[in-house]
Structures are given as structure tokens and as C-alpha cells.
Amino acid sequence: MDRQIELLKFDPEDFENFKRKNFQERLKFIDFLVDYISKTPNKVWSAQQKKIVDSKGKAPA
Amino acid sequence: MELQFKGRDIIFDKELNHLDKLAIDFCAVLNKLKVKYVIISGYEAILFGRNRASEDIDMFIEKLSKEKFGQLWEGLQKEGFWCMNAEMDEAFSLLEDWLAPRFARKGEAYPNMEVKYAQKDLDFYSLSNKVKVILRGSEIYIGPLELNIAFKLRLGTDKDIEDARFLYKLFGEKLQELDKESLLSFVRLMKVEDKAKEYLWTAK
């Protein structure tokens, strides 16, 4: 198994580029979200937000 | 989005998620006891629609006497909260040491309220310039959005920058409700001009 892992390629520079690109995409999504929320009734966007936020759930102590 | 502004107050209605409910119920105890507090950081963005989960809600409170803290403790217990990381005396000591007792609903660990004393200039500025939000008829107080946006840029993780961008785009560009001069002052104070230029001013 270790031998198999050693044969894999990982390019740190390529990974950093991926991270940058991914972050830029996320920022674009934030802009989309703001645009959507500002044009959408509270009842509609907040019902969708509730699904996302509540999906994280609650952890029992 | 329907938001009503009355001076600095923001009045609005939404479907409440479990973070909203936690904030409302916890703040109700503080309001009843007239303890000054302000919710800061990530929940400010979530409150207004940022789609992300969080394990906690951060809050500053004014410094309390031991007696007043005892009343707060009792009030929280009565309303179904427990302190996850300390008993009453230890929780008071945590606050006095500028650390944070965390309160969750009984039987749960998160989401929780992370409570700290205001300690630094910016914390006291937040307390003095808090914004009242009336959410479905319940009062909660949040820190000034301008300060939070600059602070988030200063924190600088991807998540924080996304929060800053969300609040700036929503309140600064769409709603035109940000005090741009204050925001600029906070950006300069926290030395995040470059980040503001990259992620806020020129963001298309």
C-alpha cells in the first residue's frame, strides 16, 4: 500500500492553484447569493437557509 | 429581502433556524436582566442570510459583579441552558480571565454561545455602538456591521473573507445602509486596505 502511495503524483503548486480557483468561485457564489437574497422574499430565502443551517444538527452533550 | 430600518435599528422577519432560535432565547435572558451584550462575528452574516452552519455564536458582555453573574447563571438555567465547560464559580473565573464559558441548551453541546467580557477598545466600541435587531418581534443586539466587515478581513480565512464580502455586498451595495466612512476607518485601523481592495471595493 505504501508503495502504491509513493507512486502517486501530487503537485503542490497545482494544488495551490486549485485552492485559489475554488475560493474565487466561492466568492462569485457569495455575490450570487446576495443578489438572490436581495430580490427574494424573506420567507423564501430563509426557509432554504434553515434547511442548510439546521442540517448541521445539534450534538448531544 | 424585506428589511425595515428605523435609525440604526433593523426590523425583519424570517424563518428561524436553530442558530436564530438559540440567539433569541439566550439574548432574552440577558435582556431581562439588562446585561449589556453584543453578538459579533459569523452569526451576523448568518442572521442576514449567509448560507452556512456554525457551531457557536460569539458574544461580548459587559463586566459583571459576581452577584449579577449569579443572577445570569440562574436565569440561564431556568430557561434551559447549561454551561458546557464550567460550573458557576469557574465560569465566573473564566470571564475574569478573559476566557469564554460556553452555554448550550441542556442535553446539547452545539450550537453554543461563546461568551466573553469586552476587553479591548474595539470590544467596547461594539458594545457602545450596538445595533438593535428585532427579529420576529424579539430583540437581539449585534455589533456594528462596518467593524465586523473589517475585522473579518483581518481574520483572513476564506470563511471570514466570504462573510465580509457577503455583508458588504448586501448592506453596502444592495441596501446602501453601511456607513462607508466608518468602514474605511476600520479598514485603515486594522490595516486591511489591500484585502478590502481585493475583496470588497473592486469585487465584481
Interface residues (C-beta under 8 A of the other chain):
Chain A: F23 R26 L27 I30 D31 L33 V34 D35 I37 S38 K39 T40 P41 N42 K43 W45 S46 A47 Q48 Q49 K50 I52 V53 D54 S55 K56 K58 A59 P60 A61
Chain B: M1 E2 F12 D13 K14 E15 L16 N17 H18 L19 I46 F48 G49 R50 N51 R52 A53 S54 E55 W82 M84 A104 R105 K106 G107 E108 A109 Y110 P111 D158 I161 E162 R165 F166 K169 L170 E173 K174 L175 Y199 A203 K204
